[in-house]
Amino acid sequence: MKQIIINYILARLKEASTWRGIIMLIAGTWATQHPEQAEAVIPIALAIVGSIGAFMSDKSQRNVAQDSNDYQDSIKPSNKPTPPKEEPEEEPSSGWGDRS
């Protein structure tokens, strides 16, 4: 059970969203405890979080490749004929704005 928990934590530490959350938690706690430094801490934390979002992916490479394959499969044309579109029925005229 202990190994399962450790593996789970290690897997989460490989995700960008985990690091963004940790940094925001630390920055928010720091800004609360030191309000005079909040104006400096918050922009720095946002810059770090933005950099993490720009340079780290949130999924492992295996999942990204699988998602890419799923996407490619979803855009392949199928051999099934498409059913004809039904024409919308005309609604009865209310008389308002009709010029017959």
Sequence and secondary structure as in RCSB ss.txt:
>XXXX:A:sequence
MKQIIINYILARLKEASTWRGIIMLIAGTWATQHPEQAEAVIPIALAIVGSIGAFMSDKSQRNVAQDSNDYQDSI
KPSNKPTPPKEEPEEEPSSGWGDRS
>XXXX:A:secstr
 HHHHHHHHHHHHTSHHHHHHHHHHHHHHHHHH GGGHHHHHHHHHHHHHHHHHHS SS HHHHHHHHHHHHHHH
S  SS              STT   
